[in-house]
Amino acid sequence: MLSIHYIRENTTEVVERLKLKNFNATQIIDTILSIDIKRRETKKNLEDILAKSNSLAKEIGILFQSGKANEANILKSETTELKQQSKELTEVLDLLEKEQNQLLITLPNLPHSSVPIGKTPEDNILIYSEGSIPQLSDDCLAHWDLATKYNIIDFELGNKITGSGFPVYKGKGAKLQRALINFFLDNAINNGFTEIQPPLMVNEASGYGTGQLPDKEGQMYHVTLDNLYLIPTAEVPITNLYRDVMLKADQLPIKNVAYSQCFRREAGSYGKDVRGLNRLHQFDKVEIVQLQTPERSYETLEEMKDYVASLLRQLELPFRILKLCGGDMSFTSALTYDLEVYSTAQQKWLEVSSVSNFETFQSNRMKLRYKDNEGKNKAVHTLNGSALALPRIVAALLENNQTPEGIKIPKALQAYTGFEIIN
């Protein structure tokens, strides 16, 4: 959430920067600032009345001690009126703050100054690519056909049990999933991340804290009876570990990693781009989350991007890194890198990770602060990234490594799978 202080002091800049996300904020910000004027006036009036009440209370005490009860009782009637006024002003202030907050949460995060101008994924900027695209035979198969051929993933059985987008992994397919999860976790732990095993459901406050609510409410599975949400990513519970927390400067950076299943309704997703593992309602993912000081957060973002690239390199997958344009960025992000792998049989790039810096957008919502070395309270910068999401990684591994003998397993994974080929 953008702070009202920043909006007040940088109104024109906020409006212009949000245009990069194709968001016209003029009317909303005008309304917010109008409410803010009333809110500050009300707050000042309330503070003046409370100060006067406190002053009268002391005066009344002195009068009673001096035996001047009549004069004290006259002042007491005045304090009664002041209490009523303070009660009314408190109610008005609460309403104004609630109204202002409801508008503030509709504003996206400000994009970083380096974010490219653009409206669609075609406007994203390629900043790096690595690896050669495998040359497969003309009769190569897409991963959904390979899954059936080797009996490792059953899409129809998942559809029978639950519905489309809920595959069943079997045999070496299930073991490949477990191998990738452990491979990603071990790499993260070796790079200084602390493993967390979070809940798979969160409450409204947690969804609000990281920005999924109200922006992504329609994409989350909602357990209505208990008013809980199945997590779309482990980012939500991990980051919310620190909601309403005051950290110390020497505690930063905080580096956490978690494996979780993720649940997304993906409403409105149809067609060939969602076939097989390309887009699922339930999938496995290892997520990395960092809390960092504002001064170091963009250096940290580059380190996280390079770390995810190192995982793809170990898996011997051709990949590329894109800097997202304003129109393709999420509601909450200030700057995002997407990492994509090439799926040879499908002849397309598949996104497998988004690495983002949210600056203070989430910490403002969560009231997450730290005391700097001078004792001043500051908002923490939050960052996260997929390291990695499994479905499209598996799709690319199956398609790119198919041979007449079977599907070869990358060397880095063989110690985790216990086998070198799926046949």
N, C-alpha and C positions, 0 to 999 in steps of 0.2 A: 504494500500500500504506500502511495506517495504521501509524504508528510504535508500537512496543511501549511506549516511554516515555509517549506520549500516552494510550494505552489504560490503562496502569498508573495514571496520575495522574487520569484522567477516565472511569473505568469506567462509572459510571451514565449519564453524558452520552452516551457512545458507544452504549450499548445503546438508549437512548431515541431518539437521532437516527436510528439505523439502522432503527427501526420505521417512520420516514417512507418508507423504501424497501420496506416490507413484509418486512423481514428480521429474523428473531428471532435475535439474536446471543448471547443469554445463555449457552447451553451452550458454544459455541465459545470465547467470551471467558473463561469460567471455566477451560476446559482450557488456553488460551493462558497465562493468569496462573499456573496451577499449574506448567506447564512452565517458565515464566519464573523462578519461585522456585528450582526445581532448577538451572536454567541459571546463575543468578547465584551460587548457593552453590558450584556446581562451578567456575565461573570464579574465584571468590575463593580456593578451595582450590588451584587450579592456580597462581594468581598467588603465593600464599604459598609453595608448593613451589619455584617458579622463583626467587623472591627468596632463599629459603634456599640453593638450589643455587648462586646467584651469590655469596652471602656465603661459603659453604664453599670455592668455587673460589679466591676471593681469599686465604682463610686457608691453604689448601693451598699456594698459591704462596709465601706468606711462610714457611711451615714448611720447604719445600724449600730456599729461599734461606738459611735459618738452619741448614741441615744436620740438620734433624729429620725425616728420611725416614720413620722408623717411624710417628711421629705423623701425618705427611701421608698415608701409605698407609691408616691406619685411617679417616681422614676420607674418602678416596677411595672406600672400600667403601660408605660412607654415601651418597655422591653417586650411586653406581650404583643404589642402591635408590630414591633420589629421582627419577632419570631414568625408571625404570620406572613409578613412580607418576604422573609428569607425562605420560608417553605414554598411560597408561590414562585419565587425566582428560581429556586432549585429545580422545581418541576419544569419550568420553562427551559432552563439550561439543559436538563437531561434530554428533553425533546429535541432541542436544537443540535445537541451533540450526536444524538442518534440519527437525525435527519442528515447531518453533515457526513457522518461515517458511512451511511448507506450509499451516498453518492461517491465518496472517496473510493469505496471498494469496487466501483464500476470502472475506474480508470486503470488502464494497463500500465505496466512498468515502463519507465522511460528507456528507449533504446540508447545504447552507448554511442558515442560520437563516431565510432568507426563502423557502425552498422551500415551496410550498403542500402541504397535506395532501391525499392522494388516491391512488386505486389504478389508474385507467384514464385514457386520453387525454381522456375527457369531463370529468375533474376538473382539466385544465390551465386556467390563467388567461389570458384574453385581455387583453393590455396595450396593444395598438395595432393599428389597421387603417387602410388608406389605399387610395384608388382606387375607381372605380366599376366594377361588374360589367357587361361589355358585354351589350347586348341583341341576341341573334342570332335569326335566322329559325327557324321551326319545323323546317325541313329541314336545320339545321346538322349537321355531322358531327363525330364524335369523331376524335381525332388519328390513330388507326390506320386509319380510312377515308380521311382526308385524305392520309395517307402513301401509300396505294395509289393514290388518285385522281391525285396529282401525281408518282407514281413517285419518291419521295425516300427512303423507308425500306421495306425488304423484310424483313418478319418471317419469312415462309415460307422464303426463301432462307437466312436465318441459321439457322433450324431444320434445314434440310437439311445445312448445312455442319457445324454444331456441336450445336445443340439449342435449345429454347425459352429465351428470355432473352438471346439473342446476335444482335441485329438487324444488318442490313447497311444502311449509309447510302449513298445514291447521288446523284450529280449535285448539285443545289442542297441536298439534305439533308446531304450530306457537307460541302459548303462552309459551310452554316449551323453545323454542329458546329465546324469550324475557326474560324469567325468568333467564335463565343461564347467559345471557349477563349482566343483572342488578346485579345478584349475584356476578359475577366475578368483575364487576366495583366497587361495594360497598366494597368488601373485599380489593381491591387494595387501594381505597381511605382511608379506615380505617387503612391501613398499610403505610400511608404517601405518596402515589403517587398522583400526580396532574393529573386530567383528561384532555385530549386533544381530540378534534374532528377534525381530519386532512382531507385534500382533499383525494379523492379516485384515483386521477391521479397525476402523477409527471412528471417533465421534465427530460431530459437526465442528467443534472448536478446532480440531486438528485439520480437517479439510479446509476450513477457513484460513488457518494459519499459513499454509503453504500455497494458497491461492486456487485450489481445486474448486472450492465453493466461494461464491456462487457461479464462477465461470464455467466449470466442467460438470455441473450437477447432472446433466442429462447423459453424460458418458460413464457415470459411476453406478455400480450396482448398490441399491439401497435396501437395507434390511429394515423395513418400515416399522415393525412391531417394537424394535429396540432403538430405532433411529440411529443405526450404525451404517457405515459405508465400507464395502470391500475395497481394499487399497488398489489404486491403479499403478502404483509404484511404491517401492520401499522408501523413497524420498519422503513421503508424507509422515509415516510414524517416526523415522529416524530424526528428521529435522525438528519434529515436535517434542522430542526428548528434552529440548532446551527452551520450550515455550515458557514465558514468565520467569526466565532465569537471568541472573546477573553474573556474568563471568569475569574473570580477571585477565588482564592482558597476557600474563605468562601462561595461561591455559590455551592460548591460540597459537597455531591452528589446531582445531579438533578435526580428526580424520576418522570417519566411520565407514564401514562396508557392511552390506547385508545381502544375503540371498533371500528372495521371497517369491512366491507366486503372485502374479499381478492379474487384475480383473478389469476388463474394459468392455463396455457395451458396444463400442464402435458403431453406434447408430448411423445409418446412412451409408455404410460401406458395402459396396456390391461389386460384382464383375470379376474379371480375370486377375486383377491386382490383389484380390483377397483370397485367391485360391491357395490350398495347401497351408503352408506355414507362414505365408506372407502377412496375414493379419488374423490374429486370434482373439478370442474373448478371455481366455485363460492361458498364461504363459509364464515361463521361469525367467528370472532376471537377477543379476547381481548388480547392485547399485552402490556407487561411492558418493559420499556427502562430505563436504568440508565447511567448517566455520572459520572465517579468516578476518583479519583487520582490513579496513578499506584500503590502506596503503599497499597491501600485498595481494589483494584478491585477484587482480588481473594477471599477475605473475603466476598465481596458483592456477588460474584457468588454463593458461598455456601448459603448465605442468600436467594437469589432468588430461588435456587433449593429447599430449604426447604419450602419456601413460596408456591411454586406450589404444592409441596407434601401435604401441609395443605389443599389446595382446594380439592384435590382428596380424602383426608381423610374425609372431611366434606360431600362429595358426596357418601361416603361409597362404594367406588370402590376399588377393589384390584389393587395394582399398584406396579411397580418396577422402579428402577432408574439405568440407564446404563451410564458408561463413554465411550464415543465413541473412537474407535481406529483411528489412523491416516488416514487409507484408507476410513473410513466412515464419515469423517468430511467434513464440507462445505469449500468452497474456502476461505471464510473470517474469519473463526473461529480459535482461538488459543486453546480453550478448550470448549467442549460441553458435557452437560448431557442431555440424552433423558429420558423422563418420559413416561411410557407405562401403559395402563390399560388392564385388561383381558376381552376379549369378549367371554363369556361363550358359546353362541350358535355357534359361529364360531370356538371356541377352538383355539384362537390365541391372541397374544399380539398386541395391536394397539398403535402406537406412538401418543401422544396427546400434547406433549410439547418438544421443544428443548430450553435449557437455555445455552447461550453462552457468553464467554468473547472474544471480538475482539482485546483487548489491544489497540494499536495505529493504527491498520490497517485502520479503517474507518476515524479516526480523521486526519491521514496524508492526505488522499484523500480530506477531507472536509476542511482542514486547520482550524481545531478546536483546540484551545489552551486555556491554562489558565496560569495566573501568580501565581507562588507559593509564599509562605510567604517571600521569599528572593527577590522577584521581577523578577525571571527568568521565561521565557516562556517555557512551557512544553506541550506535547501532552496529551490530555485527553484519558482515557480508556473508551470504550463504551461497554455496555452489553445489552442483551435483552433476552426475553423469552415469550413463549406463556402461557397465564394465564387466560383462556385457549382457544384452538381451539375447536369449538363446534361439528363438524360432528362425530368424533369418540367417543367423550364423550356421545353424544346422542345415538350412536349405542350401546355402552356398557350399558348405563342406561336402554335402552329398553330391551336388551337381558337379562341382569343380574337380572332385577327386575320383569320379567314376572311371573305371577301366573295365576291359573285358573280364578280368578276374574278380572284380568286386570294387568296393569303395575303400580307398586307402585312407588311413588315419594319419594326420600330421604327427611327426615325431614328438613334438612337445606334449601331445595328448596320450601317447601310447602307454606311458607309465600309469595314467589314470584309468584308461579303458581296460588295460590288460590284454588287448588284441590290436593287431596292426591292420586288419582289413575286415570289412563287413561283406560276407559272401553267403 
